[in-house]
Amino acid sequence: MKIKITFPDGLIKKYDKGITPIQIAEQINEELDKEIVSAKLDDKEVDLNHKIMYDSSLIFYKFKDEEGKKVYWHSTSHIMAQAVKRLYPDVKVAIGPAIENGFYYDFDKKTPFTDNDLLKIEDEMQKIIDENFYFERREIPHSEAIEIFKSLGEDYKIELINKLPPDETISIYVLGDFVDLCRGPHLLSTNKVKAFKLLKFSGAYWRGDEKNKMLQRIYGISFPSKKELRAHLQKLKEAEKRDHRKLGKELDLFGFYEEVGAGLVHWHPKGGIIRDIIENFWKKEHYKAGYEIVFTPHIGRANLWKTSGHLDFYYDSMYAPMKIDEQDYFIRPMNCPFHIMIYKSQLRSYRELPIKYAELGTVYRYERSGVLHGLMRVRGFTQDDAHIICTPEQLEDEVVKLLDFSIFFLKSFGFDRYDIFLSTKPDKCVGEDEDWEKATDSLKKALDISKLPYKIDPGEGVFYGPKIDIKIKDALDRSWQCTTIQFDFNLPKSFNMIYIGKDNEAHRPFMIHRALLGSLERFFGVLIEHYAGNFPLWLAPVQVKIIPISENHFEYGKKILDKLRNENIRTELNIQNEKIGYKIREAEKEKIPYMIIVGDKEVGNQNISVRKHKKGDLGAFQLNEFMDRLKQEVNKKQ
């Protein structure tokens, strides 16, 4: 019996019933079967040896595809777990997923892993790869799965199975002498993993809950070639040099203090200068774009958060209430309800729309201590938040403007590479189907008008509306979520927002949530790592360091300092009694863009000698000539 297989390019071919994706690949191209790692059959990812029993659409995934990487890395995590069980039979295994850059597996081991253990595990993994075990998928009843893992003493797997419905079929994978609970899919066999490295180990609470037992987590990475692995390890070394936590301390930009509390950022003076530059630029451009900047409270009554849905959907991320006048108040996790209150302060006409409220609003959300990470994951952060309230007819045009505005902002900070995703209606949502269709269609049309390439992320919209996410690429080609444009069908209805239309009737407006940079804290961390602390001149906290050769030249240096500061050029004067070479090295360490060297020659000629960070001597300049150069560079955002 024949079945029809439809490929992504629309081609339809007939094959024998029961054929597998790997067999189809072999028939298409002898080399293809060596490259593919998994397949998608209709809407489900499957193993390459999965038998196809009905007419289906088929997509092949290679390692270069995100889906392919996940399968490759997840399979390697199973190999690592098998190696650990061989070496340490008393260890209990927990979970081992693929993550953004590699994989990890959590283990319950009485004594901590050591660097020497990682080397042993790597050796054992190579043996398993060389033995070339097949990833054998089995589907068994719930009760049988419980018995298998009871016999193996794997308590964590039993706990996971018990959370599944008793009538659900359970999938397990057998890899030689190792059995694991897993949905799959996986590689065909272990020898498909050509290069790997275990990177580090750390503690991790079971299921991320601090009330649970602390497990030991091993992180790793794998690739189809040693060349790719070497390139990745080199990138990790570079990322370590750029780590914003390390540079933040070295450049004295920000800090965290135990006496105050974890995840609460202190912006030091130099970091504060950069934040001030960002905020001033943000405000100026928002005023030009027709936004109205507002300021709202940091706390609100419980009823406000009940109406907005935060108490129902985000309570676990909110801090405990405080009693004021016998009523519960919560510190704000978001700014949205306050902007709505301003909108509702008077009756609005269609002639006033769109209304655009923007705020650099600090919010507070509870994050578990185990997930806090420098500036990237904190408990108090400032969102560059805005809400656009408009009529349905204005929707498309406003999204086009938003996309242009977003790209302008990202490019201004040096990010000109990005991935754009359009997330559509999830299974659980609020709002009418008609509104979802109109909003999603508006997003698509706006992306097309803007000629921005994008990918559809099916079902990944938030429950209250579809959204566009823009992920920037940094200097190391890493992706960071920054800009988000989200429709909201929930809050306008919950707060009974209306405007009076041309027909003199009340209508419900559309509302768009929007953040360009995300949070200032996280964006600052990304900036630090993108530039490795070598900020462009317009962002540098100190733009020029004046370095007198000796104390005889301090007075001339002070005159230059005053002139530069009068022109709003951020300048410092080094009056240390040190040798000139030492002073220059210190300025290089501080990553200051320009140095002015002054000695007898400069005093005599009434000019300056200029050095540029990482490039060296630029020669002699008249001060006014140099200041013009700096201003041009700042204006170009260089």
N, C-alpha and C positions, 0 to 999 in steps of 0.2 A: 504494500500500500504506500502511496506517495503522499507527502505533505509539502505545503508551500512555505518557503522561508523568504521573508521580505527583508532586504538589507537597507541601511540608512540612505543610500542613493536612490531608493525606490525600485531597484532591481528585484524581481521575484524569480526564484528558482525552485525546482522540485527535487526532493530528496526522499530516500527510503525512510519510512517511519522508524523511529528509534535511533536515528543518526545522532552523533554528538557534535557539539561546537568544534572540538579539536579535529574531528574527521572532516567537517565542512571546510575548516581552514586549510587542511592538508590538500583537499581537492582544489581549492582556489589558488593556492600558492605554496610551494614547498617551504619557502622561507617564512611565510606568515605564521605557521604553527610554532616556529621557534620564538617569535616575538610576542605573541598574545599571552596574557596571563589569566584572563577571565572573560566572561561573556555576560551579556544582558539579554534575557529571553523575555520578550514583551516588557513588563515592568519589574522584573525580578532578576537580580544578578545570580548567576549560577556557575557551578564548576564546569570546567571544559569537557569533562566526561559525563555530563548530565545528558540523559537520553531525551530527545525531543519527540513528543508523541502527537503533536497537533500543529496546525498551521500557526506560525509565529513570526514575529519580527525579531531580528537578531543583530546585536551590536557586539563587535569584538573590542576588548580593551587591552592596550599595551601598557608597558610600564610608564610611558610618558604621559598617559592619561591619569587624572586624579583617582579614578576608580581602580585603575590598574595598580597604582602605587599602594593603595590601601590593602588590596589583596596580597600583594607581594610582601608588604611589611607585616601584615597580620600573620601570614604563613611563617615568616621568620620568627615571630614571637612564639609560635607553637614549637618551632625547632629549639628555641632557647629554653622553653619550659621543659621539654623532653630532656635536654642536656642537664638542666638543674636536677630533675628527678633522678637521673642516672647517677649523678655525683653525690646528691644529698637525698636519699630515699625518704627520710623523715619529714622533709619539707612539704607543706601543703600549698597547692597552687590556687590562686584567686582569679584574677582577670588579666587579659593581655591583649588590648586592642591596638590597632594602628592609630597613630596620631598624626599631626600635621607634618612632622618631619621625622618619620621613623615609627618606632613602636616601643611599648614597655610591657612588662609583666610584673604582677605583684605576687610576692611569696610570703608565707608565714614560716619564718626560720628562727630558731631559738637564738642563734648568734648572728651578728651582723655580717654581711658580705664584706670582703676586702678586695683590694685591687688584684691581689693574687688569685682570688676566687674567680674574678672576671676572666683572667687569662685561662684558667682551667675550663671554664664554661665555654669560652671561644673554641678551645681545642676539641671539646666534646661535640660542639655544634658542627664543626668541620667533619668529624667522623660520621655524624648522622647524615650530613649532606652527601658525603662520599658513599654511604650505604644506600642512598637513593630510595628512601621509603616513599610509598604513594600515600597521598592524603585520601584516606578512605572514608567517605561519608556514609553514615548509617542513620536511619530514622526509626525511632523506637518509642514505645508507649511511655508515658510519664512514670508509671510505677517501675518499669524496667530500668529507666535511667536512674531513679533513686537507688535501686539495688546495686547497680554497677558502681556508682560513686561511693555508696556505703562500704562496699567491699574494698574500695581503694582508699578509704579513710579521708576522702576529700570533702570536708565539711562545708567549705565555701561554695562548692558546686551544688551541693544538696540545698543550701539556702537559696541559691539562684533558681534552681528547679522548682522549689516549693512556692516561689512567687509567681509561677506560671500556672495557667488553668489546668486542672487535673486531666481534662480530656484532650489537652494539646499534645500533638506529636512532638517529640524532642529529637533534635539533631545532634549527633556527636561525630567527632572525627577521630579515627584511629591512625596513629602514626607509629608503625612498628610496635613497640611495647608501651606506647603512651596513648592514653585516651583523654580527650578533652571535650567539654561541653561547648558547642559553637554553632552559630547560624551559618557560617561560611559566607561566601565561597573561599576556596583556597587554590593554591597552585596545584598542578598535577602531581608533582613529586618534589622531594627535598633538593635534588641536584639542580633545580632551576635557580636556586640562590647561588650566585657566583661570587659575591663579595659582601662582607658584612663586618661590623665592628660594634662591640658593646662600649657604650660611651661613659656611663656613670651609674651610680646607685644612690638612692635616697629613701627616706621614710615616707609612708603614705598610709593614711587611715583607710580602713576597709570601707568601701563605698563613699569615701570622702567625708565621713562623719567622725568628728573628734571624740564622740562617745564610744566609738568602736576601737578595736585593736589596731595598733600601729603595725603595718606590714612593711616589707622591704621591696622596693621597686627598682628594677634594672631597666635602663633605657638602652636602645640600640638603633642601628640603621643598617640598611642593606641595599644593594644595587645589582643590576645585571652585569656590571663589569667593574674591574678593579680601578680602571681609569676614573669612572664616575665616583667611586668611593673616595679615591685620593682627592678629587676636586672638592667633594663635599667636606672632607675633613679639613682641607685648607680653608674652606669658607667658615667652618666652625671656629678655627683659630682666629680668623679675622673678626668674626662676630664677638669673640671673647675680648678682643682688644677694644671693640666698639661698645661693649656692655655699658648701658647708660648709668647703671649703679656705680660702676668703677669710675667712669669719667665724671659723673656727677660729684663724686667725692674729690677727685683729683683737681677738678676745675672749680670746686666750691660753689656748686649750683643749687643744690637742695639737700635736705636731710630728713631722717625720721628719728624720733626720740622715744625711747621706751617709757619715759616718765609721762609722756603725752598720750601715747597709744599707737598700736600698730596700724599701718595703712593710712596715716594722717600726715600729709606732706607739709614740710616747711620749705618755702622758697627762700633761699639765701639771697643776699643783695644782687649777685651777678645773675642768678636765675630769675630774680625779680625783674631785672632790667629787660631780659628777653621776654618775659611774660608781658610786661608793660608795652613793649614794642608790638607784640602780637595783638594785644587787646586794642591798642590805638589804631592799628591797621584795620582790624576787624570792624571796629566802630565806624571809622571813616568810610569804608567800602559799603557797609550796611546802610548808612545814611544816604549815600549816593544811589543805592539800589532801591530806595523807597521804603526801607524798614523803619519802624518806630521802636526805639530801644526803651525797655521797661526794666523796673527793678521790683522784685516781689519778696515776700517774707520767707524765712527759713523754716517756719513751722506753720501748721494748719490744724484745724479741728478734725476730729475723727470722722465726722459726717462728710467732710469734703472728700476724704480718701475712700470713704464707703461709696459715695456717688461715683467717683472716678474709677472704681474697681480695684484700686491698689490693695485695699484690705483683703479682698477676695483672692486676687491673683498674685500679689507680691508681698504678702505679709511676712514671709520668712526672710525677705531681704530688707525689711524695715526695722528700725530700732524701736525699742519699747516705748510706749506712750508716757507722757508726763502729764500730771494733773495741774490744770489751771482753772480756777473758779469752778472746781468740782467737775470739770469736763476733761476728756482725754484729748491731748494734742500730740501730733506726730511730727518729727523732723522730716523734711520733705525728701522723698526719693526721686521726684520729678518736678518739673516746673509747670507742666501743662494746665492743671486746674486753676492756677493763679492767672494765667493769661486769659483763660476763659472768663474768669470773674471780671477782668478788665473789659473784655468784649461785651459782657452782659450788663455793664454798668449803665448802658443806655440802649434805646431801641435803634437798630441799625437798618439802613436802607441799602438796596442793591447798588445805589450810586456811590456808596462808601467803599464797596468791595472792589478789589481784594484789600483786606487789612493784614498787615504783616508785623507781628510783634517779635522782637528779638531780645535775648537776654543772655548775658554771661552769668548763668545761675549755678551756684554751688549746691550740690545735692549729696545725700549721704545714704549709702547702702551697706548692709551687713555682708561682708565677705568672710568666709572661713579663713583662719590664719594660714592654713596650708596652701591657699591659692594666691595669697598676696605676693606681688612680685614687683618691687621697685615702684616706678611710676605707672607701669602697665596695668596693675590691678591694685586699686586702693579702696579705701572706705569713704573718703570724702573727695569729690572731684567737681570741677567746674565744666559744665556743658555749654558749648556755643549753640544754644538752643534757639529755635524760632518756630513760630506757628503761622501758617498762611491760611486765612479764612476767606473762602471765595465761593462764587456761584459755580454750578456745574459747567456753564458755558465758558468760564475763565480757566478751567482746570488745565487743559492742554497747554495753553500759553504760559501759565505760571510754572508748569513743570519744565518747559523748555528754558525759561529764564533761570530756573533753579539749577538745571544742569550746566548751563553756561557759567553761572556764578560759582558753582562748585569747582569746575575745572579751572577757572581763573584763580581761585584761591589755592588749589593744590599746586598749580604751576608756579604761583608766586613764591611758594616755599620750597621750590626745587623738585617737585614730584611731577614728572611728565609721563610716567608709565602706570597703568592701572588696569584692573579687571572690573567689569561692571556686571552686576547680576540683577535680574528682575525676578522677584519672588512672588509667586501667585497664591491663590486662595488655598488655605489649609482645610483639612477635614472639619476641624472645630473652629467656628468663626461667628462673628455677629455681623449684622447688616443684610440688606436685601441683595439677592443675586444680581439684580439690574444695576445696583450701585457698584458692586464688585466688578462687573463687566465693564462699566463705563470708566471706572478708575484705572483698571488694568489696561484697558485700551488706550487711555490717555497717556499712561506711562510708556507704552510701546511706541505710540505715535511720536511722543516727545523725543524718545531715544533715536528714532528713525530720522526725525527732522534735524536733530543735532548731529546726525551721522556718527553716532558713537556705537562701536561694536559692543554687544552684550550677550549674555547667556541667560536662558530661562532657568530658574530654580523652582521646579514645580512643587507646589504645596508648602513652600517655605515662608510664605507671608506670615505676618503676625496675625493674631486672631481678630484684630480690629481693622485690618486693611492690607492691601498689597504694598510692596515697597521696592525701592531701588537701593542697592548697596554699591558703593565704590570702594574697592580695595587698592590702595596704592602699593607700588613696588619700590623698595628702597635700594640703596647702592649695592646691597648683597643679593638683590632679586627676591627678597622676602616680602610677603604680602601683609599689609596691615589694614584692618577695617577702620575707615575714617568716616566718610560721608554716608549718610543715610537719609532717604526721602521716603516717608511713610504716610500713607493715607490712614485716616481714623474715622470709622463709621460709628464708633462706640461713644466717645465723649460728647460729640454734638447732640446725640440723642439723649444720653444720660443727664446732661446739663440743660437740655431743652433749649439749645441755641437756635435762634431764628433770625431772619432778616425779612424786610418787607420788599417784595418783588414789584416788578412793573405793573402787575395786576392788582396791587394793593393788598395782596394776600401774604400770609406768613409762610416762609419756606425755610427748610433746613439747609444751612450752608455745608459745604465740604471743608474739611480741615486737613492740612498737611503738617505733620511733624517734620522737622528738618534740623540736622546737625551737619556742619561742614567739616570741622576738625575732629568731632567726637567729643572727647574731653581734653581740656588744655593740658592736664597732667600727662595723659597717655601720649598725646601728640608731641609734647615736649620730649618725652622719652624716645619717641620715634625719630624726632629731629636730631637728637644727640647721636643716636646710633647711625643714622643716615649720613651725617656729616663727620662722624667720628670725633665730634667736639670741635671740628674746624668750621665754625659757623661762617656763612657768608657775611660780608662786611655789614650789611644792613641789620643783621641779627646779633652780631658779636657784642657781648656786654662791654668789652674794652676794645675799641677799634684801633687805637694807636698807643704804643708805649714809647715814651721819650726816655732815651738812655744817654745821660751825660757820661763822657769818658772819665772825668774826675770831678771832684767837688768844685773845682774852679769853673766848671761849666753849668753848675746848678742854676745860676741866675738866668743865663740865656735859655736854659731848658724851661724855667718857670714862665718866661715871657711867651714861649711857644705854646706851653700848656694853656695859658689864659686865652690866647688867640683862637686855638682850636676849640676850646670849650665854649667860647663866645659864638662859635659857628655851629654849636650843638654836635660837635664831634667828640665822642666818648674817649677821653684820653687820661692816661696816668703818667706820672713822672717817677722814675726810679731814682731814689736818692740814697740807695745803699752804698756803703763804702766798700765796693767789691770791684774786681777786675772786669773790664768790658766784656771779655769772653764769657764769663759767668753770667753777667746780666743778660746777654743775648740768649744764652742757653735757657735761662729761666723764662724769658719771654716766649721762646719757642715751645717750652713745656706748657705754658699757659695758653698756647694756640692763639696768640694775639695776631690779627691780620698784618699789621704794619708796625715797624719800629723806626723811630727817628734817632739817629746817632748824631750827637753834637760834641765837638771838640774844638781845639784851637782853630783849625781850618774853617770850620762852619761859623764860628764866632767872627773870625776875620772877614769872611766873605758874606756874612749875614744871610746864610742859606742853611739847608739841612741835607744830611745824607739819609737815604731811605733804604730800609731792608723789608722784604716781604716774607711772610711766614712760609717756610718750606722751599722758597725759591732763592733767597739770598739777596745780595746787594743790587739795588736798582739804580744807584748813582745819586748825583746831587740834584736838588730841586729848590726852586724858590718856594717859600711857604704857601703863597697864594696859589701857585701852580699846583702844588700837592693837594691843597684843600679842594680845588676844583675837580681834581681826579677822584678824590674820595666821594664828593657829592654825586658825580656822574655814576660811580659804581653803586652807590646806595640807591639812586633813582632806578637803576636797572635791576635792582634786587639781586645783586651779585655778591 
